[in-house]
Amino acid sequence: MDTPGVARGSIINKFGQSIEVREYKTKDWLATSWQEYERTYWLYFCDGKLVQWGRAGDWAEAKRMIYDINFKTS
């Protein structure tokens, strides 16, 4: 299986586990207005296994504990 979306952050925690949060975007349609909209989900992995997923921003605790990775290109 391909790794979905972009990496939002990752760490090796104090227990030596690899923790990673990835962001995955989907497009959907509102049936009432036929307008396209985008939903963003976060996928939380521990040692390469999916342990939690949900709408972006729903994880106050995880968000506080995960560091953002900002890649800059020259």
C-alpha positions in Angstrom: 0.0 0.0 0.0 1.3 3.5 -0.8 1.7 6.0 2.0 -1.1 8.5 1.7 -0.9 12.2 1.6 1.9 14.4 2.9 3.8 14.0 6.2 2.6 16.5 8.8 5.1 15.4 11.4 7.1 12.6 12.9 9.1 11.7 15.9 10.8 8.8 17.7 9.2 8.9 21.2 10.8 8.1 24.5 9.8 4.5 24.1 11.7 4.2 20.7 8.5 4.1 18.7 8.3 5.8 15.3 5.2 8.1 15.4 4.0 9.8 12.2 1.0 11.9 11.2 0.1 12.1 7.6 -2.5 14.3 5.9 -4.9 12.9 3.3 -7.3 15.0 1.3 -10.5 13.8 -0.4 -13.0 15.6 -2.6 -16.7 15.1 -2.2 -19.9 16.6 -3.5 -22.7 18.3 -1.5 -25.9 16.6 -2.6 -28.0 19.7 -1.8 -26.0 22.1 -4.0 -23.8 19.9 -6.2 -20.8 21.8 -5.1 -17.4 20.1 -4.7 -15.7 20.4 -1.4 -12.5 19.1 0.1 -12.1 17.2 3.4 -8.8 16.8 5.2 -8.1 13.7 7.3 -5.1 12.9 9.5 -3.7 9.4 9.8 -1.7 8.5 12.9 0.9 5.8 12.6 2.9 4.0 15.3 5.8 1.9 14.0 4.3 1.9 10.5 0.8 0.7 11.6 -2.3 2.9 11.4 -3.6 3.4 14.9 -6.0 6.3 14.5 -7.6 8.5 11.8 -10.0 11.3 11.7 -10.8 14.8 10.5 -7.8 17.2 10.7 -7.9 19.3 13.8 -9.9 16.8 15.9 -6.8 15.6 17.8 -5.8 18.4 20.2 -3.6 16.0 22.2 -1.7 14.5 19.2 -1.3 17.9 17.6 0.4 19.2 20.7 2.8 16.3 20.8 3.8 16.1 17.1 6.3 18.4 15.6 5.7 20.0 12.2 8.2 19.3 9.5 8.9 22.3 7.3 11.0 21.4 4.2 12.6 24.3 2.4 14.1 24.1 -1.0 16.9 26.5 -2.1 
